[in-house]
Amino acid sequence: MTIKWGVIGCGGIADRRTIPGMMLADNAELVAVMDANSEAANNVAEKYGAKYAFDNIADLLNLKEIQAVYIASPVFCHKEQCYAAADAGKHILLEKPMGLTTAEAKEIDDYCHSNGVMLGVGFMMRFHSYHQKMRELIAKGRLGEIVSARAQLTCWYPEIENCWRQDSKLSGGGAMMDMGIHCIDLIRYITGLEISHVTGMVGNQIFKYNAEDAGAAVFKLENGALCYVDANFNIPDAAAKCKLEFYGTKGSIFAEGTISQAEGGRIEVLCVDDAGGYDAGQTREEIRPVEVNVQFGNMYTKEIEGFGRAIAGEGEIPVAAADAILSQKAIEAVYESSKSGKTITLGAD
């Protein structure tokens, strides 16, 4: 079944990544695009062969042939646009974060549910072949009991005039909300464990916009594992490694460059059958890494195809709103902890 799509907010990530991915999907057809900048909408429509280009959401939603919309507009627009799409009976794939707050995100989810439309959230990094392989290895117990994880995502994001991502009132937050949320979501997804406690700090180290340019947090997972996440808007792209690590009682996974907008990077998996007894000399003998074979693809294509299958009744929504809200809730706890200086409890110890 081919799902016919409209794209709301067709500049930025939509033009750069998601629409190109959509064009490769075997169950998707791009019908219309919309952007407040009519020139941008026309250019994107011509670039990808969309039949329609609009500068307002109403005209796009009036197209009966469209079954689903991908919303990649600024976060402060999400609620109003999701409500309008739900009223029009369109299924919605919404970029993260869902709303300015988790309360707003919950309102969006409830409204879509009450209107009988599906709502998925764009955590596309879950579709990276390496990340899915990590999840599989951990689920099979190859790392034993997970005791620690680390994740990092950074970029260079100097002051830009009238940039909504650099104003928390329009974005919901800065580096942690925009980038750290991917790290948190991947740790939750790959380990299959939820976050119980959060301690964090955020602030402006280099840039003076109205959102943090740096943040760091320690999370406690429900099994007691301690995880570290950091996100920055003030590290040059060429100097960043964007590492992802998992450690357990039987092994470890080290990845570099997988937290990205394109599949790639490298991964090393080390496993031991028996950790043995205590070694006072802490001899670290080299062991052969586990061979990991994956087929790289396009995360955005897989995201679009997965949501399309859910619309067609051929599977579950890949990233449901209730799941995505838990990652945003953890980010809000980072902000609360930074402000109060206290550890925030999200669940049972």
N, C-alpha and C positions, 0 to 999 in steps of 0.2 A: 504493500500500500504506500503510495507516494503522498507525503504530507506537503501541502502548499503553505509557504511561509511568508510572513511580513516581518520586516526588521524595523524596529523603532529605536532611533538613535544610531544611524548607520555610519557615522564617522568613527574615529578611534579604533578600539579593539574590534568592532564589528567589521570594518573595512580591512583592518590589518590582519585579522586572524579568523574570526568566526565565519564570515561570509565565504572566504576562500575554502574553509573546511566544509561549509554547507554545499558548495558546488561539487565536492567530491563524494557527498553522501549518496548512497544508492536508494534512499527512500525520501528524498527532499527535493522540492522545487521552490526556488526563490521567485516570488510573484511581485512583491512591492517593497519599497524602502521608504523610510520617512526620516527627515532630520529638520530641525528648526531652521537650519541653513539650507535654503532651497537649492543653492548651487552645489553644495555637497551632496544632497540627495540625488540631484540629476546626474552628477558625475559618477556616483556609485551605481546608480541604475544602469547607466550606459556601460560601465566597466564590467558588470556581471550579467547583463542582459535581462534585468528585471523589467517587467511590463509597465510598472507604474512607479512614479516618484512623487512624494508629497512633502509639504512643509508643515503638515498638521496631522495629528493622530486620528482625528475623526474620519477623514477621508480614507485613510488606510483601513480602519476598522469597519467601514461601511462595505468593503469588498466581501461579498458572500463567499467567494471561492477560497479565501484564506481560512485555514483551520487553526494555525498556530502563529504566535508572534514571539520573536526574540527581542527582549528589551535590554538595550545596552546604553541607556541614557544616564545622566548623572543621578546619583543616589536620591537626591531630594525630589526627583521627578517620579520615582518608582511607584509610590503608593497611588498617586492620581492616575498614572498610566495603567497600572495593573487593574485598578477598579474599572477603568473604561474598557479594557480588553475583556475582563470577566463579564461585564455587562453585555458585551458584544458576542459572548460565547466562544471566545478564542482561547485555546490552551496557551500557556505562557512558560517560556524559558527565560528566567530572570537572572541578570548578572549579579554577582555578589558585590558588596553585602546587600541583602534583600531590602533593608530599610535603614533609616537613620538610627534606629534603636531596635532592640529585639522586640519591644512592645509593638512597634510599627510593623516589623516583619510578621509578627503573629497576627496582627490585624489583616495584613495582606493575605496570609495563608487562609485565615477564616473566611475572608470575603470570597476568595476563589472557590473554596470548598462549598460555600453556600450557593454559589452560582453554577456548580457542577462542572468546573473547568479544572484541568490538571495544571499544577504549578511545579516546575522544576527549577533548580538553581545551578548556575554556571561555575561549579568547581571543576573545571576541565582537567586539572592536574591529576585527578583520580584516574583518568583514562590513560595516563602515561604507561607504556608497557612495563617499564621497570617498577613503577609504583605498584602496579597490579601483581607483578611477580613477587615483590617484597611482602605484600599482603598474603599471598599464597604460601610463601615460605614460613612466615610467622604463624599462620593458621595451622600449618602442618607440624608445628613444634620444632622446626629446625634450629631455632635460636633458644629453645627452652623457655624459661620464664623471663618475660621482658622486664628489665630493671632500669633502663635509661634510654632516652632518645634526645636528639638534638636536630634543630632545623633552622635554616637561615635563608632569608630572601632580602635582597637589597637592590637599590638602584641610585642613580644620581638624578636628583629632582630639584634643581635650583628654583628660586622664586620666578613665577610666571604670572603676569598680570591677569586678573580675573579667572584664575584657575580654581575650579570648584573642589578639586581634590586637596587643595591646600587650605581649605576652610572647613573645619569640623562641622559647622552648622549646615553645610551643604553636602558633606561626604560621610558624616558619622564618625570620622576619625582620620588620622594621618597614616604614618608608616605601618603601624600595627594593624589598623583596620583594613588598609588597602593591600598589604603584602603579608604581614604576620598571620592574617587569617588563613592564607593558603597553607602556611606551615602547620598551624594548629589543626586544620582540617585533614591534612595528610597524616599527621600523627594519629589522629582519631581513626581515620579510615584504614591505615596500614596495620595498626595494632589491633583494631577492633575493640578498643577500650575507651571508656569515657573519662572525662576530666572531673576530678573531685575537688581539688583545691588550686588556687591561683595566687601567686605573688608576683607583682610586676612593677616596673618603673618606665615612665615615658617622659620625653621632654624635647626641647629644641636646643641642639648643640651647635649647629652651623647656620641654619636658615631660620628666618623670623616670621614665617607665615603662621596662620591661626590653626595649625594642626601640628602634631609632633613630627619631627624629622628623624626620631630614633626611639626605639622601645625594646625592652627585653623582659622576659618573664620566665619563671619557673612554675611548672605545672606538676601536680601530683595526679597520676591516673588511678582509677578505681582499684587496681591491683597493688598499688603502692609505688609503682615506678615513678621516677622523677625525670621530668623532661624540660629541656631548655629551648626557648625560641627567641630569636632576635630579628628585628626588621629595621632597616635604615633607608632614608631618602638622601643620605649624605655620603655615600661611598661610591666612587667612580665605577661604572659598569665593568670596565676592563680589569679592575682590581678585585672584583667579587667572585667568589667560588660557589656560593649558594649550595652549601653542603646539607646533607640529610644523613643522619646516623641512627642506628638502632643497636642496642646491646642487650644480650640475654645471658642466661646461665650456661648456654651451650654454644654461643657464637655471636657474631656481629654482622651488620650490614653497613657498608660505607658507600655513599653515593655523592657524586659531585656533578653539578650542572644539570641535574634532572628536574630541579624546581625551576621551570622555565616555561616560556610560551610555545616552545617547540620540542618535540621528542628528541632526546639525545642524551649526552652526558655519559658517565661511566659508573660502574657499580662493582664492588668487591664484597663477596660473601665468604666469611670464615666460620666454619663449624667444627666442633669437637664432639666426639662420641662420649668422652668421659673427661671431665675437668680434673680428676684426680684429687690428691690431697694437697695440703698447704705446702708451697715451695718457698722457703725462706729466702732463697736466692733470686726468686722471681725470674727464672729462666724463661725467655720468650722464644721458644723454638718456632721457626717458620713452618706454616702448614700450607698445603696447597689450597688455593681458593676454590670454592664450589663453582663449577661451570654454569653460567647463566646464559641461556639463549632466548632472545625475544625478537619479535618482528616489529620494528618501529613503524608507526603510522602517523596519523594526524589526530591529536587529542580532540580537536573541535569537531572533526568529522564523526568520531566515535560518540561524542556528546550529542550531536544532532541526531544521529542514527538511533541512539538509545532512547532519546525522548520521543522520537517518531514512532518507535516500536511500542512504547507505552501508550501513546495516543491510539495506535491501531489495536490495542488490546493484546499485544504480544509480549508483555513483560511489565515489570514495575518501573516507576520513575527512577532513573539512575541516581539522582540526588534530590530527594524529596525535601520540601520546605522545612519540615520538622527537624530533619537531620541538619540542614544548613543553619538553622537557628541556634543549635547547640554550639557551633563554632563561633558564631557572632556573640553569643552569650559569654563565651570564654574571653573574648576580646574586651567586652564591656567590663568584665571582672578585672582585667589588667588595668584599665583606667581607674576603676574604683579603688584597687589596691594601691596604685601610684598616688592617688589623692589622699587616701586615709593612712597609708603606711602599714596596712594590715593585710593578712592573708584572707582571701575570700573563699568561702566554702560554697561549692556548687552542688555537692552531693554527699552521700554517705562516705565516711572514712573507710 
